[in-house]
Amino acid sequence: MRLVRFLLRYYPPGIILEYEQGSQTRTRTIDLLDLTERSNIYELVAQLQANEPLITPSKTDQVAKLLLKLQSKLSSPDKHHYNHYKTIRTHVLPVTNVSFNKSGSKFVSGSYDRTCKIWDTHQGQELHVLDGHKNVVYAVAFNNPFADKIVTGSFDRTAKLWSTETGKCYHTFKGHTAEIVCVTFNSSSTLVATGSMDTMGKIWDVETGVEMASLQGHSAEIISIQFNSLGDKVVTGSFDNTVAIWDVETGHKISSLIGHRGEISNAVISYDDTLIGTGSMDKSCKVWDCRSGQCVETLYGHTDEVLDISFDHRGKQLLSVSADATARVFDVGSYKCLATFVGHEREISKGTFNPSGKRVATASSDKTVRIWDINSGKCLQTLEGHTDEVFSCQFNYSGDMLISGSKDNTCRLWKDTNSGKLAGAL
């Protein structure tokens, strides 16, 4: 093996080794999820060299400089301030979902008009209309970080795989007997998973379009589905009050996470695949050990249904948002509540961390998006302009842009016009 170069990954922090093996170029990623402002860089380099033969003594100073750069990024204050950049009337009928590609240069929108559209973010121009579904397009997803494919899930009981560049439909995935409400890619973009109101999940081969596995075992609708980072497991959340972990290769259920007393609103996996977070209509969140299936902690505090949850990029914090119009951030480890965000006038349906994990965006039926600081618990900005409920918000990879989707049939783009790009970041 011959090392070609190092690449930095800011979020979550890590180093990617690009190397040659025989006639092929390969990559290997070293996650640095525990890197902090106080980490001793040269001790960390020594640990990396002990475990990674490609990091030879001659590379010590180079790796140390990369680690210092990551450390500097972690310690730098987050000064993004978002201004309204563009309003795009994406569809005539209501929008169901919006999603950025990794860089934020493009986004997709699904709609009740039975189409999905691909947009150029900076120009606000429609690039392609993905037409072919016979009912509402409810779920949309890019195969990030590649972003050359899109999967759509529809109330017509099918999912479709599309080319981002041409808008061509590669495959139509048929087999569900009810509406498809959640879709996702695995990290290597070789598989698609779909979840349906028919109580089943399915796994599909991206290259051939063939169904690889049917995930049968829930007794009510599946409303969330996600691959773990390794791609060997899938996690599904259901209205039957349970979450299931499945083996990707066999489609067999590994374990059921039982404990919630209400319907599941979302189930998410931490980046390192060790924990699963769940939110429920029973007003609580739970954190589960991914290997044992045991509940690690139950998080209380909300006075109404928990509508969404998410981990930050490093899996160190968990965000919950609720119909009680508040959001909460918990430390993953101590499980103490780090901040409670109060200010929205109506329920919060979506919440997300920014890439650095220092701020949170929340989307509410009060027609606004709010930006919050985790350390102070204060609302830094209220992004106004939508004329109906806001159901979606998402940051791009560098955190200098935010997209919001609303029932007013528009997407609004919010941009930090003073921010530079993260040159060279992956």
C-alpha positions as CSV (number, residue, x, y, z in Angstrom):
1,M,0.0,0.0,0.0
2,R,1.2,3.5,-0.8
3,L,-0.3,6.6,0.8
4,V,-1.4,9.2,-1.7
5,R,-2.7,12.0,0.4
6,F,-4.6,13.0,3.6
7,L,-8.1,14.6,3.4
8,L,-9.8,16.5,6.2
9,R,-13.3,15.9,7.3
10,Y,-14.7,18.6,9.5
11,Y,-18.1,17.2,10.4
12,P,-17.8,14.9,12.2
13,P,-14.0,15.4,12.7
14,G,-11.9,12.8,11.0
15,I,-9.0,12.2,8.6
16,I,-9.4,10.3,5.3
17,L,-6.5,8.4,4.0
18,E,-6.3,8.0,0.2
19,Y,-4.0,5.2,-0.8
20,E,-3.0,2.9,-3.7
21,Q,-3.3,-0.9,-3.3
22,G,-2.2,-2.7,-6.4
23,S,-3.8,-0.8,-9.3
24,Q,-6.7,0.5,-7.3
25,T,-7.1,3.8,-5.3
26,R,-8.9,3.3,-2.0
27,T,-9.8,5.3,1.0
28,R,-9.8,4.7,4.7
29,T,-11.5,6.9,7.3
30,I,-10.2,7.6,10.8
31,D,-13.0,9.0,13.0
32,L,-11.9,11.5,15.7
33,L,-15.2,11.8,17.5
34,D,-13.6,12.4,20.9
35,L,-11.3,15.2,19.7
36,T,-11.6,18.3,21.8
37,E,-10.0,21.6,22.3
38,R,-7.9,20.2,25.1
39,S,-6.7,17.0,23.3
40,N,-2.9,16.6,23.2
41,I,-2.2,16.5,19.5
42,Y,1.1,14.6,19.6
43,E,-0.2,12.0,22.0
44,L,-3.1,11.5,19.5
45,V,-0.7,11.2,16.6
46,A,1.2,8.5,18.4
47,Q,-2.0,6.6,19.0
48,L,-3.0,6.9,15.4
49,Q,0.5,5.6,14.3
50,A,0.2,2.6,16.6
51,N,-3.0,1.6,14.9
52,E,-2.5,2.7,11.3
53,P,0.5,1.5,9.3
54,L,0.0,4.2,6.6
55,I,0.8,6.9,9.1
56,T,4.6,6.5,9.2
57,P,7.0,8.5,11.4
58,S,7.7,10.7,8.4
59,K,4.1,11.8,8.4
60,T,4.0,12.9,12.0
61,D,4.3,16.6,11.5
62,Q,1.8,16.6,8.6
63,V,-0.8,14.7,10.6
64,A,-0.2,16.9,13.6
65,K,-1.0,20.0,11.4
66,L,-4.2,18.4,10.2
67,L,-5.3,17.6,13.8
68,L,-4.5,21.2,14.8
69,K,-6.6,22.4,12.0
70,L,-9.5,20.2,13.1
71,Q,-9.0,21.4,16.7
72,S,-9.0,25.0,15.6
73,K,-12.3,24.4,13.8
74,L,-13.8,22.9,17.0
75,S,-12.8,25.8,19.1
76,S,-13.7,28.6,16.7
77,P,-16.9,30.5,17.6
78,D,-20.0,30.0,15.4
79,K,-20.8,33.5,14.0
80,H,-23.2,32.6,11.2
81,H,-26.1,35.1,10.8
82,Y,-28.7,34.1,8.3
83,N,-30.4,36.5,5.9
84,H,-33.2,35.7,3.5
85,Y,-31.6,34.8,0.2
86,K,-34.3,33.4,-2.0
87,T,-38.0,32.3,-2.0
88,I,-38.8,29.6,-4.4
89,R,-42.4,28.7,-5.2
90,T,-41.6,25.1,-5.8
91,H,-45.0,23.5,-6.6
92,V,-48.6,24.6,-7.2
93,L,-49.9,22.0,-4.7
94,P,-48.5,21.6,-1.2
95,V,-44.8,20.6,-0.7
96,T,-44.3,17.5,1.4
97,N,-40.5,17.4,1.9
98,V,-37.3,19.2,0.9
99,S,-33.7,18.1,1.1
100,F,-30.2,19.5,0.3
101,N,-27.4,17.6,-1.3
102,K,-24.3,17.6,0.8
103,S,-22.8,20.9,-0.4
104,G,-26.2,22.7,-0.6
105,S,-25.7,23.5,-4.3
106,K,-28.9,21.6,-5.1
107,F,-32.1,20.7,-3.3
108,V,-35.1,18.5,-4.1
109,S,-38.7,19.0,-3.3
110,G,-41.6,16.6,-3.2
111,S,-45.2,17.5,-3.6
112,Y,-48.9,16.6,-3.7
113,D,-48.7,17.4,-7.4
114,R,-47.1,13.9,-7.9
115,T,-43.7,15.2,-8.9
116,C,-40.3,15.8,-7.4
117,K,-38.2,18.7,-8.6
118,I,-34.5,19.3,-8.5
119,W,-33.4,22.9,-8.0
120,D,-30.2,24.9,-8.4
121,T,-29.9,26.5,-5.0
122,H,-27.9,29.6,-5.9
123,Q,-29.8,30.5,-9.0
124,G,-33.2,29.4,-7.7
125,Q,-33.7,27.6,-11.1
126,E,-35.6,24.4,-11.7
127,L,-33.2,21.9,-13.2
128,H,-35.4,18.8,-13.6
129,V,-39.0,17.7,-13.0
130,L,-39.1,14.0,-11.9
131,D,-42.4,13.0,-13.3
132,G,-43.8,9.5,-13.2
133,H,-45.5,8.9,-9.8
134,K,-49.3,8.5,-9.9
135,N,-49.9,10.0,-6.4
136,V,-48.3,12.3,-3.8
137,V,-44.5,12.2,-3.6
138,Y,-44.1,12.2,0.1
139,A,-40.4,11.2,0.8
140,V,-37.2,12.4,-1.0
141,A,-33.5,11.8,-0.4
142,F,-30.2,12.3,-2.0
143,N,-27.5,9.6,-1.9
144,N,-25.2,11.9,0.0
145,P,-22.2,12.5,-0.1
146,F,-22.2,11.5,-3.8
147,A,-25.5,13.3,-4.6
148,D,-25.7,11.8,-8.1
149,K,-28.9,9.9,-7.4
150,I,-32.3,10.7,-5.7
151,V,-34.9,8.3,-4.3
152,T,-38.6,9.2,-4.1
153,G,-41.3,7.5,-2.1
154,S,-45.0,7.9,-3.1
155,F,-48.5,7.3,-2.0
156,D,-48.8,5.3,-5.2
157,R,-47.0,2.5,-3.3
158,T,-43.8,2.7,-5.3
159,A,-40.4,4.3,-4.9
160,K,-38.3,5.5,-7.8
161,L,-34.6,6.0,-8.3
162,W,-33.5,9.0,-10.4
163,S,-30.3,10.6,-11.9
164,T,-29.6,13.9,-10.4
165,E,-27.8,15.1,-13.5
166,T,-30.3,14.1,-16.2
167,G,-33.6,13.5,-14.3
168,K,-33.8,10.0,-15.8
169,C,-35.6,7.3,-13.9
170,Y,-33.4,4.3,-13.4
171,H,-35.8,2.0,-11.5
172,T,-39.3,1.8,-10.1
173,F,-39.3,-0.2,-6.9
174,K,-42.6,-2.1,-6.7
175,G,-43.8,-4.4,-3.9
176,H,-45.3,-2.3,-1.2
177,T,-49.1,-2.5,-0.8
178,A,-49.7,0.9,0.8
179,E,-48.2,4.4,0.8
180,I,-44.4,4.8,1.1
181,V,-43.6,7.4,3.7
182,C,-39.8,7.1,4.3
183,V,-36.8,6.4,2.1
184,T,-33.0,6.4,2.6
185,F,-29.7,5.2,1.0
186,N,-27.0,3.3,2.7
187,S,-23.7,5.2,3.1
188,S,-22.0,3.5,0.0
189,S,-25.1,4.2,-2.2
190,T,-25.5,0.6,-3.1
191,L,-28.9,0.0,-1.4
192,V,-32.1,1.9,-0.9
193,A,-34.5,1.2,2.0
194,T,-38.2,2.1,2.0
195,G,-40.8,2.2,4.8
196,S,-44.5,2.0,4.2
197,M,-47.9,2.2,5.8
198,D,-48.3,-1.5,4.9
199,T,-46.1,-2.2,8.1
200,M,-43.2,-3.4,6.1
201,G,-39.7,-2.1,5.2
202,K,-37.9,-3.2,2.0
203,I,-34.3,-3.1,0.9
204,W,-33.5,-2.6,-2.8
205,D,-30.4,-3.0,-4.9
206,V,-29.5,0.4,-6.5
207,E,-27.7,-1.1,-9.6
208,T,-30.3,-3.7,-10.5
209,G,-33.5,-2.4,-8.9
210,V,-34.2,-5.8,-7.4
211,E,-35.7,-6.3,-4.0
212,M,-33.1,-7.7,-1.6
213,A,-35.1,-8.1,1.6
214,S,-38.5,-7.6,3.1
215,L,-38.6,-6.4,6.7
216,Q,-41.7,-8.0,8.2
217,G,-42.5,-7.8,11.9
218,H,-44.1,-4.5,12.8
219,S,-47.9,-4.5,13.4
220,A,-48.5,-0.9,12.3
221,E,-47.1,1.7,9.9
222,I,-43.4,2.2,9.5
223,I,-42.7,6.0,9.7
224,S,-38.9,6.1,9.9
225,I,-36.0,4.0,8.4
226,Q,-32.3,4.4,8.5
227,F,-29.1,2.4,7.7
228,N,-26.3,2.4,10.2
229,S,-23.0,3.8,9.1
230,L,-21.5,0.4,8.4
231,G,-24.5,-0.5,6.3
232,D,-25.1,-3.9,7.9
233,K,-28.2,-3.0,9.9
234,V,-31.4,-1.0,9.3
235,V,-33.5,0.6,12.0
236,T,-37.2,1.2,11.6
237,G,-39.6,3.1,13.8
238,S,-43.3,2.3,13.8
239,F,-46.7,3.4,15.0
240,D,-46.9,0.1,16.9
241,N,-44.8,1.9,19.6
242,T,-41.7,-0.1,18.8
243,V,-38.4,0.2,17.0
244,A,-36.8,-2.7,15.2
245,I,-33.1,-3.5,14.3
246,W,-32.8,-5.6,11.1
247,D,-29.9,-7.5,9.5
248,V,-29.5,-6.1,6.0
249,E,-28.2,-9.2,4.4
250,T,-30.9,-11.6,5.6
251,G,-33.8,-9.2,6.4
252,H,-34.1,-10.9,9.8
253,K,-35.1,-8.9,12.8
254,I,-32.2,-8.7,15.3
255,S,-34.1,-7.1,18.1
256,S,-37.2,-5.1,19.0
257,L,-36.9,-2.0,21.2
258,I,-39.9,-2.1,23.4
259,G,-40.7,0.5,26.1
260,H,-42.5,3.5,24.6
261,R,-46.2,3.8,25.4
262,G,-47.1,5.8,22.3
263,E,-46.4,5.8,18.6
264,I,-42.8,6.4,17.5
265,S,-42.2,9.7,15.8
266,N,-38.6,9.1,14.7
267,A,-35.7,6.7,15.3
268,V,-32.1,7.8,14.6
269,I,-28.7,6.1,14.9
270,S,-25.6,7.8,16.3
271,Y,-22.7,8.3,13.8
272,D,-20.6,5.6,15.5
273,D,-23.5,3.1,15.4
274,T,-23.5,2.5,19.2
275,L,-26.8,4.2,20.1
276,I,-30.3,4.6,18.8
277,G,-32.4,7.6,19.8
278,T,-36.2,7.4,19.7
279,G,-39.0,10.0,20.1
280,S,-42.6,9.1,20.9
281,M,-46.1,10.4,21.2
282,D,-45.8,9.4,24.9
283,K,-43.9,12.7,25.5
284,S,-40.6,11.0,26.1
285,C,-37.3,10.1,24.3
286,K,-35.3,7.0,24.9
287,V,-31.7,6.1,24.1
288,W,-30.9,2.5,23.4
289,D,-27.8,0.4,23.1
290,C,-27.6,-0.7,19.5
291,R,-25.9,-4.0,20.2
292,S,-27.9,-5.2,23.2
293,G,-31.2,-3.5,22.3
294,Q,-31.5,-2.4,26.0
295,C,-32.8,1.0,27.0
296,V,-29.9,3.1,28.3
297,E,-31.9,6.2,29.4
298,T,-35.4,7.7,29.2
299,L,-35.5,11.4,28.8
300,Y,-38.4,13.4,30.2
301,G,-39.3,17.0,30.3
302,H,-41.7,17.6,27.4
303,T,-45.4,18.1,28.2
304,D,-46.7,17.0,24.9
305,E,-45.8,14.6,22.1
306,V,-42.2,14.5,20.9
307,L,-42.4,15.0,17.1
308,D,-38.8,14.7,16.1
309,I,-35.3,13.9,17.4
310,S,-31.8,14.0,16.1
311,F,-28.2,13.4,17.1
312,D,-25.5,15.9,16.4
313,H,-22.8,14.9,13.9
314,R,-20.6,13.3,16.6
315,G,-23.4,11.6,18.5
316,K,-22.5,13.6,21.7
317,Q,-25.9,15.5,21.9
318,L,-29.5,14.6,21.3
319,L,-32.2,17.1,20.2
320,S,-35.9,16.7,20.8
321,V,-38.7,18.9,19.6
322,S,-42.3,18.8,20.7
323,A,-45.9,19.7,20.2
324,D,-45.5,21.7,23.5
325,A,-43.6,24.3,21.4
326,T,-40.3,23.7,23.0
327,A,-37.0,21.9,22.1
328,R,-34.5,20.3,24.4
329,V,-30.8,19.3,24.0
330,F,-29.5,16.5,26.1
331,D,-25.9,15.5,26.7
332,V,-25.3,11.9,25.5
333,G,-23.4,10.4,28.4
334,S,-24.7,12.2,31.4
335,Y,-28.1,12.6,29.8
336,K,-28.5,15.9,31.5
337,C,-30.6,18.6,29.7
338,L,-28.2,21.1,28.4
339,A,-30.8,23.6,27.1
340,T,-34.5,24.1,26.8
341,F,-35.5,26.4,24.0
342,V,-38.7,28.4,24.6
343,G,-40.1,30.9,22.2
344,H,-42.1,29.3,19.5
345,E,-45.8,30.0,19.7
346,R,-47.0,26.6,18.3
347,E,-45.7,23.1,18.0
348,I,-42.2,22.3,16.6
349,S,-42.3,19.6,13.9
350,K,-38.6,19.5,12.9
351,G,-35.3,20.2,14.6
352,T,-31.7,19.9,13.5
353,F,-28.2,20.6,14.7
354,N,-25.9,22.8,12.6
355,P,-22.7,21.0,11.5
356,S,-20.6,22.2,14.4
357,G,-23.2,21.1,16.9
358,K,-23.2,24.4,18.7
359,R,-26.5,25.7,17.3
360,V,-29.9,24.3,16.6
361,A,-32.6,25.2,14.0
362,T,-36.3,24.5,14.7
363,A,-39.2,24.6,12.3
364,S,-42.7,25.4,13.7
365,S,-46.3,25.7,12.8
366,D,-46.1,29.3,14.0
367,K,-44.7,29.9,10.5
368,T,-41.1,30.6,11.6
369,V,-37.7,29.0,11.9
370,R,-35.6,29.8,14.9
371,I,-31.9,29.5,15.5
372,W,-30.7,28.7,19.0
373,D,-27.4,28.8,20.8
374,I,-26.9,25.6,22.9
375,N,-24.5,27.1,25.5
376,S,-26.8,30.0,26.4
377,G,-30.2,28.5,25.5
378,K,-31.0,31.8,23.8
379,C,-32.8,32.4,20.5
380,L,-30.3,34.1,18.2
381,Q,-32.6,34.6,15.2
382,T,-36.2,34.2,14.2
383,L,-36.5,33.6,10.4
384,E,-39.8,35.0,9.3
385,G,-41.6,35.2,5.9
386,H,-43.5,32.0,5.5
387,T,-47.2,32.4,5.5
388,D,-48.1,28.9,6.7
389,E,-46.7,26.1,8.9
390,V,-43.0,25.4,8.4
391,F,-42.4,21.6,8.5
392,S,-38.8,21.3,7.4
393,C,-35.4,22.9,8.0
394,Q,-31.9,21.7,7.1
395,F,-28.3,23.1,7.0
396,N,-25.9,22.5,4.3
397,Y,-22.6,20.8,5.1
398,S,-20.6,24.0,5.8
399,G,-23.4,25.5,7.9
400,D,-23.6,28.8,6.0
401,M,-27.0,28.1,4.4
402,L,-30.3,26.8,5.6
403,I,-33.4,25.7,3.7
404,S,-36.9,25.8,5.1
405,G,-40.0,24.2,3.6
406,S,-43.6,25.3,4.3
407,K,-47.2,24.5,3.7
408,D,-47.4,27.8,1.9
409,N,-45.9,25.9,-1.1
410,T,-42.5,27.7,-0.9
411,C,-39.0,26.9,0.1
412,R,-37.0,29.7,1.6
413,L,-33.2,29.8,1.4
414,W,-31.4,31.6,4.2
415,K,-27.7,32.4,3.8
416,D,-24.8,33.8,5.8
417,T,-23.6,36.2,3.1
418,N,-20.4,37.0,5.1
419,S,-19.3,33.4,5.4
420,G,-16.6,31.8,3.3
421,K,-16.6,28.3,2.0
422,L,-14.8,25.5,3.8
423,A,-12.2,25.0,1.1
424,G,-11.0,21.4,0.9
425,A,-13.4,20.1,3.4
426,L,-15.1,16.7,2.8
